[in-house]
Amino acid sequence: MAGGPGPSIREGEVLAAKYRLERELGRGAMGTVWSAVHLTLEQRVAIKFIGAEFADSVEARLRFRTEARAAAHLKSRYVVQVYDDGETQEGTPYIVMQYLEGETLEQRLEREGSVPLFDAVRITGHVARALRRAHARGIVHRDLKPGNIHLSRSDEDEHGWVAKVLDFGVAKAEGLGEAATTKPGAMLGTPLFMSPEQVQRASFVDHRADIYSLGMCFYNMLTGRYAFDSDSFAEVLVAICTKPLPSLRLQCPGLPPEVVSWFERCCARDANARFQSAEEAFAALRAAAERAVPAGDHDDTLRGHRGPLSQRSPPLQTTDSASYPGADASHRVAVPAPKRRLALMLGLLGATLVAAIGALALVRLVRSGEPQQAASTLALTAAPAAEPEPQPVVREPVAPEPLGSVAPSEPPVPTPSARPSVEVPARSIAVRPASTPKRPAATAAPSARPKNARRTTDLGF
């Protein structure tokens, strides 16, 4: 069975008198992974077995041991934990690891095609913290790719998931005192994510090769494509070493220029032109993303940006167990609630101001010695609330005396001539206060947001 463990590995078998095998979880080029339960602790774990065809290979066994030691020494929230190791009765090596629920980043990309910028930045931040811890211990992963990044469910995380780095099987771990296992001229890693120096000399790479691979993973998350891709393995290698980087802006037109610049520096062909540490790389990405202004819900690249950016995340901490508060994972906030309240308050203030001006004008009108016009104004102002037509204005006692001398057979000419003297002036005064309170509704909305206000997004790191 290619890549599988020896024939003794089967469901229900007990390893080292404490691990009962349950079922096979996955199969890779170097072996298989099974779920198991610790008999006394009743803890579910994952056990990785080296493939039967590699069990007798000195180099493969040494790499298997390096993987176990590297992960065990890191003890990071963003690295899969290793609890134990050993060999079966037939001599097949195994590693007992943390059992993870969730999916790999590769599986998510296969399902969704791409990842929103919010999630891409967050995943990159988690991986950067894992790399920082590894690089500090003299460990270079050398095979960073979406298939080795696991999005694990976490009840303790406010977003519900944490990205963890897997598989240090081809890691360069000279910082742990491990002897070099890479032969001169050998090439290790996955070509689609490898740096130019790793293509040329895998045994001489340093931590900056992982920075390059991190940038390639970021490109893959946003676009769903590989930066350098071809049906020919050789063409991919040549492109990595000779061709310029593809334009991330062309693939993601709505992407902020600061994020595009970050990718170009992260994946510079010259290692000296890249970010010189994982911490520096993520700090620059977070700053670039926080300055991003979403283009709107129609922009698929930025569809993860729906929350305010006013809450800044703390800087990269020295302990990987630190929590990073942020926006709600649903990102449903389209406009911050304080701005809506401000708009309402400004609208009410404008309406109050207009009403006060109208009242002041009325008082001055009354004091100016025109009691008859003011009285008719008061009557007309109260009329719209009770009666839409200004009927109280036309009163029988007010009608001029000559009206009685007009013959009934003639057209009612005196009646229109009497209306301008009473109704028209009063309407011109009374109608304006009745309509002016509607003005703040049109002017208050634009004033709710200052001209220099910038819509921002909380990235929650």
C-alpha positions in Angstrom: 0.0 0.0 0.0 1.8 3.1 -1.3 2.6 5.6 1.5 0.8 3.4 4.0 2.1 2.0 7.3 2.9 -1.7 7.9 0.3 -4.4 7.8 0.0 -4.4 11.7 -1.6 -0.9 11.7 -5.3 -1.5 11.9 -8.4 -0.2 13.6 -8.7 -1.1 17.3 -5.0 -1.9 17.7 -3.3 -0.5 20.9 0.1 1.2 20.6 2.5 1.4 23.5 -0.3 0.0 25.7 -2.0 3.5 25.8 -3.2 4.6 22.3 -6.2 2.8 20.7 -6.4 3.4 16.9 -9.8 4.5 15.6 -9.7 5.3 11.9 -7.5 6.6 9.2 -7.8 10.4 8.7 -5.5 11.0 5.7 -2.8 9.7 3.5 0.3 11.4 2.1 3.4 10.7 0.2 5.4 9.8 3.4 2.7 8.0 5.4 -0.7 8.1 6.9 -2.5 9.8 9.9 -4.9 8.0 12.2 -7.2 9.2 15.0 -6.7 7.5 18.3 -7.7 7.8 22.0 -5.4 7.7 25.0 -6.8 4.9 27.2 -6.3 6.5 30.6 -6.7 10.1 29.8 -9.5 9.6 27.3 -7.9 12.2 25.1 -8.3 12.1 21.3 -5.0 12.4 19.4 -3.7 12.1 15.9 -0.9 9.5 15.2 1.2 9.9 12.1 3.0 6.7 10.8 5.8 6.7 8.3 5.1 4.8 5.1 6.2 1.1 5.0 8.4 1.8 2.0 10.3 4.5 3.9 10.6 2.6 7.2 14.0 1.3 6.3 15.3 4.5 4.9 17.9 6.2 7.2 17.2 9.6 5.7 13.4 9.3 5.9 13.6 8.1 9.5 15.9 11.0 10.3 13.5 13.5 8.7 10.6 11.9 10.7 12.6 12.4 13.9 13.4 16.0 12.9 9.7 16.7 12.3 8.8 15.4 15.8 11.5 17.4 17.6 10.9 20.6 15.7 7.2 20.7 16.4 7.7 19.6 20.0 10.2 22.4 20.7 8.1 25.2 19.3 5.1 24.9 21.7 3.2 27.6 19.9 -0.6 28.1 19.6 0.0 28.4 15.8 1.9 25.1 15.4 0.4 21.6 15.8 1.6 20.2 19.1 3.5 16.9 19.4 3.0 14.9 22.5 4.9 11.6 22.0 6.7 9.5 19.5 7.8 5.8 19.3 7.9 2.7 17.1 5.5 -0.1 16.5 6.5 -3.7 17.3 7.5 -4.0 13.6 9.8 -0.9 14.0 7.5 1.6 12.1 8.1 5.1 13.6 5.1 7.2 14.6 4.4 10.6 16.1 1.5 11.4 18.5 0.2 14.8 17.7 -2.6 17.2 18.7 -6.0 16.2 17.1 -7.3 19.1 15.0 -10.9 19.7 13.9 -11.3 21.8 10.8 -9.7 21.8 7.3 -6.5 22.8 5.6 -6.3 26.1 3.8 -5.9 24.1 0.6 -9.2 22.4 1.2 -10.9 25.8 1.8 -9.5 27.2 -1.4 -10.7 24.2 -3.3 -14.2 24.8 -1.9 -14.4 28.6 -2.1 -11.9 29.5 -4.8 -10.3 32.4 -2.8 -10.3 33.9 0.6 -11.5 37.4 1.6 -8.7 39.9 2.5 -9.7 39.9 6.1 -9.2 36.2 6.5 -6.1 36.2 4.3 -4.4 38.8 6.6 -5.5 36.9 9.7 -4.1 33.6 8.4 -0.9 35.2 7.4 -0.6 36.7 10.9 -1.0 33.3 12.6 1.5 31.7 10.2 4.0 34.6 10.7 3.9 34.0 14.5 4.6 30.4 14.0 7.5 31.2 11.7 8.9 33.7 14.1 9.0 31.1 16.8 10.6 28.6 14.5 13.2 31.0 13.1 14.1 32.0 16.6 15.0 28.4 17.3 17.0 28.0 14.1 14.3 26.1 12.2 13.4 26.8 8.6 10.2 25.1 7.5 11.1 24.9 3.7 7.6 23.6 2.7 5.2 26.3 3.6 2.0 25.9 1.5 -1.8 25.9 1.9 -1.7 22.1 2.4 0.5 22.6 5.5 -1.7 25.3 7.0 -4.6 24.0 9.0 -7.6 26.1 9.9 -8.5 24.5 13.3 -11.7 25.1 15.2 -11.2 26.8 18.5 -13.8 27.6 21.1 -11.4 30.0 22.8 -10.9 32.2 19.8 -13.6 34.9 19.2 -13.5 34.1 15.4 -13.9 30.4 16.0 -10.7 29.2 14.3 -6.9 29.4 14.4 -4.4 28.8 11.7 -1.7 26.2 12.6 1.4 25.2 10.7 1.9 21.5 10.0 4.5 19.2 8.7 8.1 20.0 9.6 9.2 16.9 7.7 11.7 18.8 5.4 12.6 21.5 7.9 16.1 22.6 8.2 16.6 22.3 12.0 20.3 22.9 12.5 19.3 25.0 15.6 18.3 21.8 17.3 21.6 20.2 16.7 20.2 18.0 13.9 22.7 16.9 11.2 22.0 18.2 7.7 20.0 15.7 5.7 19.8 17.6 2.4 22.3 16.4 -0.1 24.0 19.0 -2.3 22.0 19.6 -5.5 18.8 18.1 -3.9 15.6 20.1 -4.1 13.1 20.0 -1.2 9.7 21.5 -0.9 6.7 22.3 -3.2 7.9 24.2 -6.3 4.8 26.3 -6.6 5.7 28.1 -3.3 9.5 27.8 -3.3 11.9 30.7 -3.3 14.5 31.2 -6.1 17.3 30.3 -3.7 15.5 27.2 -2.6 15.1 26.1 -6.2 18.9 26.5 -6.7 20.4 25.5 -3.4 17.9 24.0 -0.9 20.7 23.2 1.6 21.8 26.9 1.9 18.5 28.6 2.4 17.8 30.7 5.5 14.6 31.9 7.2 13.9 34.4 4.4 12.9 31.5 2.1 9.9 31.0 4.4 9.1 34.7 4.0 8.9 34.2 0.3 6.7 31.2 0.6 4.4 33.1 3.0 3.9 35.8 0.3 3.1 33.1 -2.3 0.5 31.6 0.0 -1.0 35.1 0.4 -1.2 35.5 -3.4 -2.9 32.1 -3.6 -5.4 33.0 -1.0 -6.5 36.2 -2.6 -6.6 35.0 -6.2 -7.1 31.3 -6.1 -4.2 31.0 -8.5 -0.5 30.2 -8.3 1.9 33.0 -9.0 4.0 30.8 -11.3 2.1 27.9 -12.9 2.6 25.6 -15.8 2.0 22.1 -16.9 5.8 21.6 -17.0 7.7 21.2 -13.8 10.8 22.6 -15.4 9.0 25.7 -16.7 7.8 26.5 -13.2 11.3 26.4 -11.8 12.6 28.6 -14.6 9.8 31.1 -14.1 10.5 31.4 -10.4 14.2 32.2 -11.1 13.9 34.4 -14.1 10.4 35.9 -14.7 9.0 38.9 -12.8 6.2 38.5 -10.3 2.7 38.5 -11.7 0.6 41.6 -11.0 -1.6 41.1 -8.0 -3.4 44.3 -8.9 -4.6 42.8 -12.2 -5.9 39.7 -10.4 -7.5 41.8 -7.7 -8.4 45.3 -9.1 -9.9 46.5 -5.8 -6.9 45.6 -3.7 -5.2 48.6 -1.9 -1.8 49.5 -3.4 -0.2 49.1 0.0 -1.1 45.4 0.1 0.2 45.0 -3.5 3.5 46.5 -2.5 3.7 44.2 0.5 3.4 41.2 -1.7 6.0 42.4 -4.1 8.5 43.0 -1.3 7.7 39.8 0.4 8.4 37.8 -2.8 11.4 39.8 -4.1 13.8 37.6 -6.0 16.7 39.0 -4.0 16.4 37.8 -0.4 18.1 41.0 0.9 15.2 43.1 -0.6 12.5 41.1 1.3 11.3 41.6 4.8 14.0 40.3 7.0 11.8 38.6 9.6 8.4 37.2 9.9 7.5 39.8 12.5 8.5 42.6 10.2 6.5 41.1 7.4 3.3 40.8 9.3 3.6 44.2 11.0 3.9 45.7 7.5 0.9 43.7 6.2 -1.3 44.7 9.1 -0.5 48.4 8.7 -1.2 48.1 4.9 -4.5 46.4 5.5 -5.6 48.8 8.2 -5.1 51.7 5.8 -7.3 50.0 3.2 -10.6 51.6 2.3 -13.1 49.0 1.1 -14.4 49.6 -2.4 -17.9 48.3 -1.5 -19.8 45.1 -1.3 -19.5 44.6 -5.1 -15.7 44.1 -4.7 -15.2 40.4 -4.1 -11.6 40.9 -3.1 -12.6 43.1 -0.2 -15.9 41.4 0.7 -14.4 40.4 4.1 -14.2 44.2 5.0 -17.4 45.2 6.5 -16.4 46.5 9.9 -14.7 49.7 11.4 -11.0 49.9 11.4 -10.9 52.2 14.4 -9.9 49.4 16.8 -6.3 48.7 16.2 -4.8 45.3 17.1 -1.9 45.1 19.5 1.6 44.6 18.1 3.1 41.2 17.6 3.5 39.8 21.1 6.4 37.8 22.5 4.2 35.0 23.6 2.2 33.1 21.0 -0.7 32.4 23.4 -1.7 36.1 23.4 -5.3 36.9 22.3 -6.0 39.5 19.6 -9.4 41.3 20.0 -11.2 42.6 17.0 -14.5 42.9 15.1 -17.3 40.4 15.1 -16.6 37.5 12.6 -19.8 38.2 10.7 -18.6 41.7 9.6 -22.2 42.8 9.3 -21.5 46.4 10.4 -21.9 48.6 7.3 -21.8 52.0 9.1 -20.7 52.4 12.7 -23.7 53.0 15.0 -22.1 56.2 16.6 -22.3 57.9 13.1 -26.0 57.1 12.8 -26.6 58.6 16.2 -24.6 61.7 15.3 -26.7 62.1 12.2 -29.9 61.9 14.2 -28.7 64.4 16.8 -27.6 66.9 14.1 -30.9 66.5 12.3 -32.8 67.2 15.6 -30.6 70.2 16.3 -31.2 71.6 12.9 -35.0 71.2 13.2 -34.9 72.9 16.7 -32.8 75.8 15.3 -35.2 76.4 12.5 -38.2 76.3 14.9 -36.4 78.8 17.2 -35.8 81.2 14.3 -39.4 80.9 13.2 -40.6 81.6 16.8 -38.2 84.6 17.1 -39.5 86.0 13.8 -43.1 85.6 15.0 -42.3 87.4 18.3 -40.7 90.3 16.4 -43.7 90.5 14.1 -46.1 90.7 17.0 -44.0 93.5 18.6 -43.8 95.5 15.4 -47.4 96.7 15.8 -49.2 94.4 13.4 -51.6 92.5 15.8 -54.2 91.9 13.1 -51.7 90.2 10.8 -50.1 88.3 13.6 -53.5 87.0 14.8 -54.3 85.8 11.3 -50.9 84.2 11.1 -51.5 82.3 14.4 -54.8 81.2 13.1 -53.4 79.9 9.8 -50.4 78.2 11.5 -52.7 76.2 13.7 -55.1 75.5 10.9 -53.1 72.9 9.0 -53.0 70.6 12.0 -56.8 70.6 12.3 -58.1 71.7 8.9 -56.1 71.5 5.7 -57.9 74.5 4.0 -57.5 78.0 5.5 -61.3 78.2 6.1 -61.0 80.2 9.4 -59.5 83.2 7.4 -62.8 83.9 5.5 -65.1 85.1 8.2 -68.5 86.7 7.7 -67.8 89.7 10.0 -64.5 90.5 8.2 -66.1 90.8 4.7 -66.2 94.4 3.5 -69.5 96.2 3.6 -69.9 96.9 -0.1 -70.3 93.2 -0.8 -74.0 93.5 0.1 -74.7 95.9 -2.8 -73.6 93.5 -5.5 -76.4 92.1 -7.6 -76.9 88.3 -7.4 -77.0 87.9 -11.2 -73.5 89.3 -11.6 -70.4 87.1 -11.3 -68.9 86.9 -7.8 -66.2 89.5 -8.6 -66.0 91.1 -5.2 -65.3 87.9 -3.5 -61.9 87.3 -5.2 -61.0 90.9 -4.8 -61.6 90.5 -1.1 -59.4 87.4 -0.7 -56.0 89.1 -1.4 -56.6 91.6 1.4 -57.0 88.9 4.0 -55.8 85.4 2.8 -52.8 85.9 0.6 -50.7 87.9 3.0 -51.5 85.5 5.8 -50.7 82.5 3.7 -47.3 83.9 2.7 -46.4 84.2 6.3 -47.9 81.0 7.6 -46.8 78.6 5.0 -43.0 79.2 5.4 -42.8 78.0 9.1 -44.9 75.0 8.2 -42.5 73.8 5.5 -39.1 74.9 6.9 -38.8 72.0 9.5 -38.4 69.7 6.5 -35.1 71.3 5.5 -32.9 69.5 8.1 -33.9 66.2 6.6 -32.0 67.0 3.4 -29.0 68.8 5.0 -28.5 66.8 8.2 -27.5 63.5 6.4 -24.3 64.9 4.7 -23.3 66.7 7.8 -23.4 63.5 9.9 -20.0 62.5 8.5 -17.1 64.9 8.6 -15.3 65.7 5.4 -12.0 64.2 6.6 -13.6 61.1 8.1 -12.2 57.9 6.7 -14.1 54.7 6.6 -12.0 52.0 8.1 -12.0 48.3 8.9 -11.3 46.5 12.0 -9.1 43.5 11.1 -9.3 41.9 14.5 -5.7 40.7 15.0 
